[in-house]
């Protein structure tokens, strides 16, 4: 007789960054949830970079936080060093990046899961998923059975994981964990379109074996900003990172041994991330480049392991040691963990809806690297959306879909389910048509009302948000209504900032439109200004200086929204629409877009095809 080990509304397979956000979202929305992990010690692990955020990724973290997710709050708690990237460019691409204590991050996340109401954290390798009449049956390697209404697959790089170091390969997950080798068969039997991707990580080296006197120091920003809009305590930079460079000797060692790389010997079949290549891949692809930058970063306060960002490799360990020692500061480097590549199974995300539910298997969702993305932040964003949708489906509520014009999360998911990806997908600011509106500083304004409406933002946080919004609007009105006289004091400030003096009264608002002036610059002549949070000042400055551009993007969004309102039925057979090209018919039948706007972003669907669709829709509504 089989005893049931658990009955749930939502079951999450995998407790990495995607699984964690999915489990928190589902349980906090009031449904009974379980999250399964192969090993409790792998919960919330950061097997590659010990960091959160970065270019465009920092935007995702802020958006996750604005919707009620956990990643930003935990990154703030585990902070080692915070930096704002791309400050030399416009505000649209400013992105926070936190160097974190990876073990502290794990401990915090695991403990939060353990304390979460409606959630059970269980160590079990799920090896089978079977569809039942009212949901799914999950079976573990130890033959325990669990029944659930909805399932979210968030297996990361564990699913079919295979490690490569030189000519050695073996089944395995990240950080020496074992792989999930049996579940793939069950997913294939369910009909999921699986494929193989690949990623990798650098070696970790012993801190005392590094000569830091030879390296360029990289300090954090002062004062450090926080990821979470809820973080109130002052953050502290606790460590210094360092920079070094490869050289011609590094290149020679790698090229002399390139035949030993599984990337070039044909051992690795999976497709790797174009925007995060291994060092040997960079050397081969960019032979004319004299050097490549690397960052030497601490993994935590209570460990001597140092991470070598930019130096991932799958060459043999002896070759790794040789080329690391050609680099300034690493001449005596002692490898604690060798670099490796990992190949894993993932799914074609075009088989999903924008809710991240599979079109042909209702109740089954995917999130994170299982969906063909790369990165902790991309994974967490998808997990949050999958968790929300699974819980809402259990409760009989409407689908939760974020528009690409309102968030990077919406852009990420729309790209995956509409265009798909032939390599691990990485979020970049250039992927959004609306990046001036989708800044990280205004993520709360864009998404906190949504998070509150869904039920993931507390009443206390909502009231603080309303107070912040009111303070910003009040200050904006004051800046527009306050006129300064053309005094010597004001003109001295203007000239010192290399902008023209004034000969008549001018409002603070108009002064702040000048690119040379900041809110801080006018403090001496603006005696009535209130005390404001730095994030409010940042938002005000950006919105004032870029008012014209922002207005144009809003107009563009409205045009696209009007197109998006032209909904497409999901039961269309596009082969029956005269005038559509064969390729467009095939792609549209595969994706089943929900709107003309989504159809227009499908690779292989031309503007002429979109015109045919619009005409077809018009004639259909006219009863012809």
C-alpha positions in Angstrom: 0.0 0.0 0.0 1.3 3.5 -1.0 0.9 6.2 1.6 0.7 9.7 0.3 3.7 11.8 1.6 2.0 15.1 0.9 -1.0 16.9 -0.6 -0.5 20.4 -2.0 -2.1 23.2 -4.1 1.3 24.1 -5.7 4.5 22.1 -5.7 7.8 23.8 -6.8 10.6 21.5 -8.0 13.9 23.2 -7.3 15.0 25.7 -4.5 17.3 28.0 -6.5 16.4 31.6 -7.2 13.4 30.8 -9.4 12.0 28.2 -7.1 12.4 30.4 -4.0 10.4 33.3 -5.4 7.8 30.9 -6.8 7.3 29.3 -3.5 7.1 32.5 -1.5 4.6 34.0 -4.0 2.3 31.0 -4.0 2.3 30.5 -0.3 1.8 34.2 0.5 -1.2 34.2 -1.8 -2.8 31.7 0.5 -2.4 28.3 -1.1 -0.7 25.3 0.4 2.8 25.0 -1.2 5.8 22.7 -1.1 9.2 23.4 -2.4 11.5 20.4 -3.2 15.3 20.5 -3.3 17.8 17.7 -4.0 19.9 19.0 -1.0 18.9 21.4 1.7 22.5 22.8 1.6 21.8 23.9 -2.0 18.9 26.2 -1.2 19.4 29.7 -2.6 22.9 28.8 -3.7 24.9 31.1 -5.9 27.1 28.5 -7.7 28.6 31.0 -10.1 29.1 34.7 -9.3 28.7 35.7 -5.6 26.8 38.8 -6.6 23.3 40.0 -7.3 22.3 42.6 -9.9 24.4 44.2 -12.6 23.5 45.8 -15.9 19.8 45.3 -16.5 19.8 42.6 -13.8 19.7 45.3 -11.1 16.5 46.5 -12.8 15.0 43.0 -12.4 15.9 42.9 -8.7 14.2 46.2 -8.1 11.1 45.1 -10.0 11.0 41.8 -8.1 11.1 43.8 -4.9 8.4 46.2 -6.0 6.1 43.2 -6.6 6.8 41.8 -3.2 9.7 39.3 -3.9 12.6 38.5 -1.6 15.8 38.7 -3.7 16.5 42.4 -3.1 15.9 42.3 0.7 18.1 39.3 1.1 20.9 40.8 -1.1 20.8 43.9 1.2 21.2 41.7 4.3 24.1 39.8 2.8 25.9 42.8 1.3 29.7 42.9 1.0 30.0 45.7 -1.5 27.5 47.8 -3.5 28.3 49.6 -6.7 26.1 51.5 -9.3 27.2 50.5 -12.8 27.1 52.7 -15.9 27.1 56.1 -14.1 28.9 57.6 -17.1 25.9 56.9 -19.2 22.2 57.9 -19.0 19.9 57.1 -16.1 18.1 54.4 -18.2 21.1 52.1 -17.9 22.2 52.8 -14.3 22.2 49.4 -12.5 23.0 48.4 -9.0 25.3 45.4 -8.4 25.9 43.9 -5.0 28.8 41.7 -4.1 27.3 39.3 -1.5 28.3 36.9 1.2 27.0 33.8 -0.6 26.6 31.6 2.4 24.9 34.3 4.4 22.5 34.8 1.5 21.7 31.1 1.4 21.2 30.9 5.2 18.8 33.9 5.2 16.8 32.5 2.3 16.6 29.0 3.7 15.4 30.3 7.1 12.8 32.5 5.5 11.4 29.5 3.6 11.4 27.5 6.9 9.4 30.2 8.6 6.9 30.9 5.8 3.3 30.1 6.5 1.6 27.7 4.0 5.0 26.4 2.8 6.9 23.2 3.4 10.6 22.9 2.5 11.4 19.3 1.7 14.6 17.5 0.7 13.7 15.1 -2.1 14.7 14.5 -5.7 11.5 14.4 -7.8 12.0 11.8 -10.5 8.5 11.5 -12.0 5.6 13.8 -12.8 2.3 12.2 -13.9 -0.8 14.0 -14.9 -3.9 13.0 -12.9 -7.5 13.9 -13.2 -7.3 16.9 -10.9 -3.6 17.7 -11.0 -0.3 15.9 -10.8 1.4 13.1 -8.9 5.0 13.6 -8.1 7.3 10.7 -7.1 10.7 11.0 -5.4 13.7 8.8 -5.9 12.8 7.1 -2.6 9.3 6.3 -4.0 7.4 8.8 -1.9 4.4 10.2 -3.6 3.0 13.7 -3.5 -0.2 15.0 -5.0 -0.6 18.6 -6.2 -2.9 20.8 -8.3 -0.1 22.8 -9.9 3.6 22.2 -10.6 6.4 24.7 -11.2 9.6 23.3 -12.6 12.6 25.3 -11.5 15.4 22.8 -11.9 18.2 25.2 -12.8 21.3 23.4 -14.2 20.6 20.2 -12.2 18.3 18.6 -14.8 20.5 16.1 -16.7 23.5 18.0 -15.4 26.9 17.0 -16.8 30.2 18.4 -15.6 33.2 19.0 -18.0 36.8 19.6 -17.0 39.2 18.8 -19.9 38.6 15.3 -21.2 36.8 14.3 -18.1 33.0 14.4 -17.9 30.5 13.0 -15.4 26.9 13.4 -14.2 26.8 16.2 -11.7 25.1 19.4 -10.6 26.8 22.7 -9.6 29.2 22.9 -6.6 29.7 19.1 -6.4 26.0 18.3 -5.9 24.6 15.3 -7.8 22.4 15.9 -10.9 18.7 15.3 -11.4 19.1 12.5 -13.9 15.7 10.7 -13.9 13.2 13.6 -14.2 14.1 14.3 -17.9 12.5 11.0 -19.0 9.3 11.9 -17.3 9.2 15.4 -18.9 9.9 13.9 -22.3 7.0 11.5 -21.8 4.8 14.4 -21.0 5.7 15.9 -24.4 7.9 18.8 -23.3 10.3 20.0 -26.1 13.6 19.7 -24.2 17.1 20.7 -25.4 20.6 21.1 -24.1 22.3 24.3 -22.9 25.6 24.9 -21.3 27.2 27.3 -18.9 30.3 27.5 -16.8 32.1 29.0 -13.8 35.7 30.1 -13.0 38.0 28.6 -10.4 38.0 29.8 -6.8 41.5 30.6 -5.5 43.0 31.0 -2.0 43.1 34.6 -0.8 46.5 34.3 0.8 48.0 33.1 -2.5 47.1 36.4 -4.3 49.5 39.4 -4.4 47.0 42.3 -4.0 49.8 44.9 -4.2 49.9 44.2 -7.9 46.2 44.7 -8.4 43.9 47.7 -9.0 41.5 48.2 -6.1 37.8 48.6 -6.8 35.9 50.2 -3.9 32.2 50.3 -3.4 30.0 53.4 -3.7 29.5 55.6 -0.6 27.0 55.6 0.7 25.8 52.3 -0.7 22.3 52.3 -2.1 19.9 49.5 -1.3 18.1 47.1 -3.6 14.9 46.8 -1.6 12.5 49.7 -1.2 11.8 48.3 2.2 15.4 48.4 3.5 15.7 51.2 6.0 18.9 50.5 7.8 22.2 52.0 6.5 24.2 49.6 4.4 28.0 49.2 4.7 30.7 48.2 2.2 32.7 45.6 4.0 35.2 44.5 1.3 37.3 45.8 -1.6 37.3 44.0 -5.0 40.3 44.0 -7.4 41.0 44.1 -11.1 43.6 42.4 -13.2 44.2 41.6 -16.9 45.2 38.6 -19.0 48.2 39.1 -21.3 50.0 37.4 -24.3 51.4 34.7 -22.0 47.8 33.8 -20.9 46.7 33.7 -24.5 49.7 31.4 -25.5 49.0 28.9 -22.7 45.3 28.7 -23.7 45.9 28.4 -27.5 48.7 25.8 -27.0 46.1 23.7 -25.1 42.9 24.6 -26.9 42.6 21.0 -28.2 42.1 19.9 -24.6 39.0 22.0 -24.2 35.7 20.0 -24.4 34.3 23.1 -26.1 36.6 22.5 -29.1 37.0 18.8 -29.0 33.3 18.2 -29.6 32.5 16.7 -26.1 30.1 19.6 -25.3 26.9 19.6 -27.3 24.9 22.2 -25.4 24.8 25.8 -26.5 26.5 28.3 -24.2 25.8 31.9 -23.3 27.1 34.3 -26.0 27.3 37.2 -23.5 29.2 35.2 -20.8 31.8 33.1 -22.8 34.6 31.1 -21.2 38.0 32.5 -21.3 39.2 30.1 -24.0 36.2 31.1 -26.1 37.1 34.8 -25.7 40.7 34.1 -26.7 39.7 32.2 -29.8 36.9 34.5 -30.9 38.8 37.7 -30.3 42.4 36.7 -31.2 43.4 40.3 -32.0 42.5 41.5 -28.5 45.7 41.9 -26.4 44.1 41.4 -23.0 40.8 40.6 -21.2 39.7 42.1 -17.8 39.1 40.0 -14.8 37.7 40.9 -11.4 38.9 39.2 -8.1 36.0 39.1 -5.7 35.5 37.7 -2.2 32.9 34.9 -1.7 32.2 35.9 1.9 33.5 37.3 5.1 34.1 33.8 6.7 35.9 32.2 3.8 39.2 32.6 2.0 37.7 31.7 -1.4 38.1 34.4 -4.1 36.0 34.3 -7.2 37.7 35.2 -10.6 35.0 36.9 -12.6 35.6 36.7 -16.3 37.8 33.6 -16.1 35.4 30.7 -16.6 36.9 27.7 -18.3 36.5 24.0 -19.0 40.2 23.3 -19.7 42.0 20.6 -17.6 42.9 21.7 -14.0 46.6 21.7 -14.7 46.1 24.1 -17.7 43.9 26.3 -15.6 46.7 26.6 -13.0 49.2 27.4 -15.7 47.2 30.2 -17.3 46.0 31.7 -14.0 49.7 32.1 -13.0 50.5 34.2 -16.1 48.3 36.9 -14.7 49.6 39.8 -12.5 48.8 39.2 -8.9 48.0 35.5 -9.5 51.5 34.2 -10.1 51.3 32.0 -7.0 47.6 31.4 -7.1 46.4 28.2 -5.4 43.2 26.8 -6.9 40.6 25.7 -4.2 37.9 24.7 -6.7 38.6 24.3 -10.4 36.6 25.9 -13.1 34.2 23.7 -15.0 31.5 23.7 -17.6 28.1 22.2 -17.0 25.6 21.0 -19.6 21.9 20.6 -18.7 18.4 20.0 -20.0 16.0 22.9 -20.5 12.8 23.5 -22.4 11.8 25.6 -25.5 9.9 28.5 -23.8 7.8 29.1 -26.9 5.7 26.1 -25.6 4.5 28.4 -22.8 2.1 31.2 -22.4 3.1 34.6 -20.9 1.9 33.2 -17.5 4.7 30.6 -17.9 2.1 27.8 -18.0 2.6 25.2 -20.7 0.0 25.5 -23.5 -0.5 21.8 -23.9 -0.2 20.7 -20.2 -2.5 22.9 -18.1 -1.3 23.3 -14.5 2.4 22.8 -15.3 4.7 25.8 -15.2 8.4 26.5 -15.8 10.7 29.1 -14.4 14.4 30.1 -14.5 17.2 28.3 -16.4 14.8 25.5 -17.2 13.1 28.1 -19.5 16.3 28.7 -21.3 17.4 31.9 -19.5 20.7 32.5 -17.6 21.3 34.4 -14.4 20.0 34.4 -10.9 17.9 37.6 -11.5 16.2 36.4 -14.6 15.4 33.2 -12.8 13.9 34.9 -9.7 11.8 37.2 -11.9 10.2 34.2 -13.7 9.8 32.3 -10.5 7.8 35.2 -9.0 5.5 35.3 -12.1 5.0 31.5 -12.2 4.2 31.4 -8.5 1.7 34.2 -8.7 0.0 32.5 -11.7 -0.1 29.0 -10.2 -1.7 30.4 -7.0 -4.2 32.5 -8.8 -5.1 29.5 -11.0 -5.8 27.4 -7.9 -8.0 30.1 -6.5 -9.9 30.5 -9.8 -8.5 34.1 -10.3 -7.5 35.8 -13.6 -4.1 35.3 -15.2 -1.2 37.6 -14.2 0.7 38.9 -17.2 3.2 41.8 -17.1 3.4 44.0 -20.3 6.8 44.6 -21.8 6.1 48.4 -21.8 5.7 48.4 -18.0 8.6 46.2 -16.8 11.8 44.4 -17.7 10.2 41.3 -16.2 7.5 41.6 -18.9 10.1 42.1 -21.6 12.0 39.0 -20.4 9.0 36.7 -20.4 7.6 38.1 -23.6 11.0 37.6 -25.4 11.2 34.0 -24.1 7.6 32.9 -24.9 7.4 34.8 -28.2 10.8 34.7 -29.8 12.4 31.8 -27.9 16.1 31.7 -27.5 18.8 29.5 -29.2 21.2 30.2 -26.3 20.9 31.0 -22.6 18.9 34.3 -22.5 20.4 37.2 -20.7 18.5 40.4 -19.9 20.1 43.6 -21.3 18.8 47.1 -21.2 18.9 47.1 -25.0 16.2 44.4 -25.2 13.6 47.0 -24.1 12.1 49.6 -26.4 11.0 51.6 -23.4 14.1 51.7 -21.2 13.9 55.3 -20.3 10.6 54.6 -18.6 11.7 51.3 -17.1 14.5 52.7 -14.9 15.5 51.0 -11.7 14.8 54.1 -9.6 11.0 54.1 -10.5 10.4 50.4 -10.2 8.2 50.9 -7.2 6.1 53.5 -9.0 5.6 51.1 -11.9 4.9 47.9 -10.0 4.1 48.4 -6.3 0.5 49.1 -7.0 0.3 45.8 -8.9 2.0 44.0 -6.1 -0.5 45.5 -3.6 -3.4 44.6 -5.8 -2.2 41.0 -6.1 -1.7 40.6 -2.4 2.1 40.5 -2.0 2.6 44.0 -0.7 1.7 44.5 3.0 -0.6 47.3 4.1 2.3 48.9 6.0 4.5 49.0 3.0 1.6 50.3 0.8 1.1 53.3 3.2 4.8 54.1 3.1 4.7 53.9 -0.7 1.8 56.3 -0.8 3.6 58.7 1.6 6.7 58.6 -0.7 4.6 59.2 -3.8 2.9 62.2 -2.1 6.2 63.7 -1.0 7.5 63.4 -4.6 4.5 65.1 -6.1 4.5 67.8 -3.5 8.2 68.6 -4.3 7.6 68.6 -8.0 4.9 71.2 -7.5 7.2 73.3 -5.4 10.0 73.1 -8.0 7.6 74.4 -10.6 6.2 77.2 -8.5 9.4 78.4 -6.8 11.1 81.3 -8.8 14.7 82.4 -8.0 15.9 85.9 -8.7 19.1 86.5 -10.8 21.4 87.0 -7.8 25.2 86.9 -7.8 25.0 83.8 -5.6 22.9 81.9 -8.1 24.9 83.0 -11.2 28.2 82.1 -9.5 26.8 78.5 -9.1 25.6 78.4 -12.7 29.0 79.7 -14.1 30.9 77.2 -11.8 28.8 74.4 -13.4 29.6 75.7 -16.9 26.1 76.8 -17.7 25.0 80.3 -18.6 23.9 82.8 -15.9 20.4 84.2 -15.8 19.2 87.8 -16.1 15.6 87.3 -14.9 13.7 85.2 -12.6 13.8 81.4 -13.3 12.0 78.5 -11.6 13.9 75.7 -9.9 12.2 73.3 -12.3 13.6 75.1 -15.4 17.1 75.2 -13.8 17.0 71.5 -13.2 16.3 70.9 -16.9 19.9 72.0 -17.6 22.1 68.9 -17.9 25.0 70.6 -16.0 22.9 71.1 -12.8 21.9 68.7 -10.2 19.4 69.0 -7.3 22.3 69.1 -4.9 24.0 72.0 -6.8 21.1 74.3 -6.0 21.0 73.6 -2.3 22.6 77.0 -1.3 20.0 79.1 -3.1 17.0 76.8 -2.3 16.5 77.4 1.3 13.0 76.0 1.6 13.7 72.5 0.3 12.4 69.6 2.4 14.4 66.6 3.5 13.9 63.9 0.9 15.0 60.3 0.4 17.8 60.0 -2.2 15.6 57.8 -4.4 13.0 60.6 -4.7 15.7 63.1 -5.6 17.0 60.7 -8.3 13.5 60.2 -9.7 12.8 63.9 -9.8 16.0 64.8 -11.5 15.6 62.2 -14.2 12.0 63.0 -14.9 12.6 66.7 -15.2 15.7 66.4 -17.4 14.3 63.8 -19.7 10.7 65.1 -19.8 10.6 65.4 -23.6 12.0 61.9 -24.2 9.8 60.3 -21.6 6.7 61.9 -23.2 7.6 60.5 -26.6 8.1 57.0 -25.1 4.7 57.2 -23.4 3.1 58.2 -26.8 4.8 55.2 -28.4 3.5 52.9 -25.6 0.0 54.2 -26.2 0.3 53.4 -29.9 1.5 49.9 -29.2 -1.2 49.5 -26.6 -3.9 50.3 -29.1 -2.4 47.6 -31.3 -2.2 45.2 -28.4 -5.9 45.7 -27.8 -6.5 43.8 -31.1 -6.8 40.4 -29.4 -6.2 37.2 -31.4 -8.4 34.1 -30.7 -6.3 31.2 -29.5 -8.2 28.7 -31.6 -7.2 30.2 -35.0 -5.6 27.9 -37.6 -3.4 30.4 -39.3 -3.2 28.2 -42.4 -6.7 29.2 -43.2 -5.9 33.0 -43.4 -5.3 33.9 -47.0 -2.3 36.1 -47.6 -0.1 34.9 -44.7 3.3 33.6 -45.8 4.0 29.9 -45.0 6.7 30.7 -42.5 4.3 33.1 -40.7 1.6 30.5 -40.6 3.9 28.0 -39.0 5.3 30.4 -36.4 1.9 31.8 -35.5 0.4 28.3 -35.1 3.3 27.3 -32.9 3.3 30.4 -30.6 -0.5 31.2 -30.7 0.0 34.9 -29.8 -2.6 36.6 -27.7 -2.5 39.9 -29.5 -1.4 41.5 -32.8 1.4 43.2 -30.8 2.8 39.9 -29.6 2.5 38.4 -33.1 4.5 41.3 -34.5 7.5 40.3 -32.3 7.7 36.8 -33.5 10.7 36.1 -35.5 9.6 35.2 -39.1 6.4 37.2 -39.0 6.8 40.2 -41.3 5.1 43.6 -41.2 3.1 42.5 -44.3 1.9 39.5 -42.3 0.7 41.8 -39.5 -1.2 43.9 -42.1 -2.9 40.7 -43.3 -3.8 39.8 -39.7 -5.3 43.3 -39.0 -7.4 43.1 -42.1 -8.5 39.6 -41.3 -9.5 40.8 -37.7 -11.5 43.7 -39.1 -13.4 41.6 -41.6 -14.1 39.0 -38.9 -15.5 41.6 -36.6 -17.6 42.9 -39.5 -19.1 39.4 -39.8 -17.6 38.7 -43.2 
